[in-house]
């Protein structure tokens, strides 16, 4: 039986690359993208990385470096990034019968049907096609396991391989290159495990690969052992073409300014409940409970502090937005306290099951589930076709003065007619 060969296609500095596609003057210049509410750094160009600005750092801690080196700063433009991601994924799908979309900027495929001698060439074809059709640079890692493919991708980003593609199939090549990969850069090894391994003298992927399996199991558990075995070329992780339904769904944003008015808080909670409901329907699920959490800014020592949460059981599990909003607002009313400046609200859905398994309530009048499904399907279809929240609940408000900051957002070039790129002919 032929052993599987995995490839991972990873977009390089994806959010920054999306910005550069529509603004070529940014190429080879320092660029970074901020998180929701323009708080922390979530994407960096290589030029920004060279300045020593770390991922996830608050922008205000590095303002002087940003100004000194004239770094271009963007607010997150998730509609643009999501659309560009779909374009990249659609291209990858052309090269393999099955694809596992791992994240917004990353996907796995199997190359079982490709002749052995053509892996490198095939990887370069994928990379070149994506760049030619979308302008997004990617790295391609190829290996006998998903973890080795990820390692190859990381090494390709650092200059190994050819044309940002690295094939990590030969034993001798694996040993040599894994010795150059820090253990903290291994897929599945987080900061805590990395610190544990380094305390025991394990600094590289190759050293982890050579470590006794029983010791790894004792220190890192079964998940860590799988990672070590995959580095040895033993397949523990298969391709997962179908996304697993999430067991919990959260929708949350920090406010663009402190919120003290319960009317504005209700608008925010309604919008977050609506978005959580959409995510629920995307995976054909229903939820049995809705939770609401609100909090003030714990970093502001001048304001009184308060936070609270509540979980409301739904009479009948549902994905119907108005019903979820109604119960979320009931929970908000119970925990809201006037006199505080709230920084953030969170809406969560729990006890999630398949929408085919609705359990009715003996003591509650059953709703017209078929009618509700048709309404939500119509709303989702229109919003997907014409733009985010073209149709939305009136409870979510219109002006939304509390919404998160996006002071430096670029145009939504690919999803809004009024923001299409403009070409000037001379």
TINURO-998546 format. One record per residue (C-alpha): residue in one letter; x, y, z. Coordinates in pm, whole numbers, plus 50000, padded with zeros to 5 digits. Layout:
aXYZ
...
This chain:
x500005000050000
x501395033649898
x502165056950187
x500395090650188
x502265122250098
x500965154750244
x501395190350126
x500525221650318
x500005254750139
x500555283950374
x499995320250270
x502925342050369
x502025370750606
x498515366950468
x496765398650586
x499745419950481
x499885402050145
x496205409550084
x496875446550139
x499855445749904
x497885429449622
x495835461349583
x498615485449677
x501835474049505
x503715504249642
x503825485449975
x506025457349844
x509425455750021
x508245481550274
x507335475650641
x503595468750680
x501525455650970
x497865447951032
x496065453051363
x493505431951543
x489915441551613
x489635476551757
x493145485251632
x494695470151942
x497345443751876
x499515433651582
x498185402651402
x500155402851076
x503665415550996
x505665418850680
x509185404750687
x510475440350712
x508485445551034
x509745412551174
x513295424551111
x512575455151328
x511965431951624
x508245439551662
x506665407351796
x503395391551687
x500475399451915
x502125429652073
x499975460352151
x500645487451895
x501165514752156
x504235496452290
x505995500451954
x504705534251835
x508205549351833
x509585521551609
x506575524151377
x507095561751336
x510865559751308
x510775533951026
x507615547350859
x505715514750900
x502365514350718
x499595503950958
x496225489150858
x493115480851055
x491875445251000
x489795441950683
x488265407550738
x485825409350448
x488735414150209
x490865387350375
x487995362450379
x487255367650010
x490925364449913
x491145332850125
x488255317249932
x490015325049605
x493225308449723
x491355277849852
x489455274149525
x492765272949336
x494255247349575
x491145225849523
x492075222849156
x495265204049245
x493855176649470
x490585157449504
x490465163749878
x491445194450076
x491505202350447
x491085239450508
x493035243550829
x492695281350871
x491975312950674
x495485311850523
x496405275150525
x495275241850376
x496435205650355
x496125182750055
x497275147249971
x499595140849677
x499105103249662
x498335103649290
x501395124149193
x504495105149062
x507285105449321
x509745124649108
x507285152949049
x506525164349406
x508805194649398
x507655204849051
x503995200249149
x504465221449460
x506055249049254
x503165247749007
x500695252449293
x502725281149433
x503145298749098
x499485294649001
x498245309649327
x500615339049292
x499745345048926
x495975343548982
x495685361449316
x498965379349388
x499285360949722
x502715345349790
x502595311249955
x505025285650093
x504515248750016
x505795221250242
x505695184750136
x506275155050367
x505195119750459
x503165133250754
x501225165250816
x503705175951086
x506695170850855
x504865189750580
x504315218450825
x507995217250920
x508915218950552
x506645249250508
x508275267250802
x511725259750665
x510685271250317
x509695304950464
x513195307550610
x514835302250272
x515235264550248
x514055246549937
x513475263049601
x510915289049499
x509365287749849
x508725250449812
x510475223750019
x510095186149988
x511005168650312
x510815131850216
x514315117550238
x515645106450576
x518975124350530
x517225156750430
x514875154350727
x517695150150978
x519705178950837
x516905204450806
x515015195351124
x518225203251312
x517785239151192
x514145241951304
x513585254251659
x511365231351864
x509015260451934
x508345262951559
x507105227151537
x503395224551462
x501575215451782
x504355226052019
x503155257052200
x505105280652423
x504545260252740
x505715227652586
x508605245352420
x509795258052758
x509445223152906
x511495207552627
x514195234152643
x514585228653016
x515485192852930
x517965202652658
x515675197652358
x516005228252136
x515375215851781
x512805195251594
x515475168951527
x516225165151898
x512525160551972
x512335135051693
x515135114851854
x513765116752208
x512475085152377
x508745080852307
x507935070652663
x509585102252800
x507685124052549
x504405107352648
x505125113953015
x506055150552962
x503675160952681
x500885135352689
x499425116552395
x499105147852181
x502785155852220
x503695119852148
x501745121151822
x503745151751722
x507035133851794
x505915102851603
x504885123851306
x508345139451305
x509655103751277
x507505098450968
x504745078351139
x501315090351026
x499095098951324
x497035126851170
x494915120350863
x493475145350620
x490145159050743
x488295172750437
x485135179450636
x485295205350910
x484265192451249
x481335211651394
x482405234351675
x481145224652019
x480965260852125
x480595293051926
x481615327452048
x481025361751896
x482805390852060
x484305425051996
x485765452352209
x483875484952175
x485385514351992
x484635535552302
x483335527752652
x479615519452663
x477455529752959
x473975530452802
x472045497652816
x470415506352482
x473805505852310
x474785474552500
x471615457452375
x472505466852018
x475955451652055
x474695419752218
x472045416351947
x474635419451673
x476955394251837
x474055370051893
x473125373851526
x476675366151412
x476895335951643
x473605323151498
x475015326351146
x478075305851245
x475725279951394
x473785276651069
x476975274850865
x477765241651029
x474105229551028
x473855229851406
x471525241351681
x472335253552033
x470605246252363
x472065274952569
x473135310852511
x475525329352739
x476325366352773
x479435381552931
x480135418752985
x483165435653134
x484725469553196
x488315477653102
x490435461153371
x493475480453254
x491855513953335
x492565519753703
x490585552253706
x487235535153642
x485255512453879
x485455476453765
x482655451653705
x482175419953502
x479525393253501
x478155365053291
x474975344853265
x473875313753077
x470275310352960
x468855276152863
x466725277552550
x463285260952570
x464015242852244
x467475240752081
x467535264251782
x469535283451523
x466795309651478
x468385344051515
x465395362751667
x464965335851933
x468655336152026
x468695374152038
x465625374552263
x467185351752523
x470565369252500
x468895402452580
x467055386152870
x470425375453010
x471955409752950
x469145426953140
x469825404953442
x473545412053466
x473805447953337
x474615473653607
x474365511053535
x477195534453629
x479985514453463
x481945520453143
x481885487152963
x484695477452729
x483515444452583
x480585420752541
x480645383952450
x477835361452329
x478385323952333
x476355293952219
x476835260552390
x475455224952398
x475575223752021
x474135194551825
x473155186951466
x470125205651336
x468675171451243
x468395162751611
x465985188951746
x464535177652079
x461115193552135
x459885204552479
x456815187552622
x455815219052814
x456525244852541
x454525251652228
x456545239451934
x457495266551681
x457075262951308
x460595250451252
x460195246950876
x459105283150841
x461975295251061
x464455275450852
x463155290850530
x463395326150674
x466955321850796
x468015305050472
x466645334550275
x468405359850499
x471735341350481
x471535338050103
x470895375450055
x473685385250295
x476145362050123
x475245375649782
x475015412749858
x477285419050153
x477635414450524
x474475422750722
x472505437850432
x469585422550621
x469955423450998
x467875425051312
x466565459451405
x467655451751761
x471285455151644
x470755492151566
x471745512951267
x474355538951365
x476265516351606
x478465543651745
x479905517651985
x481365495751710
x485055487551707
x487645511251572
x488795506151215
x490375539951159
x492945526750913
x490975500550722
x491655497250352
x488785495550101
x486875462750068
x488125459649712
x486475426749619
x483125427249801
x481715462649773
x480955479449441
x481575514249577
x485075503849692
x486325487049376
x489925495749281
x490215525549048
x492695524948760
x493735558048609
x494835557548247
x497245584948135
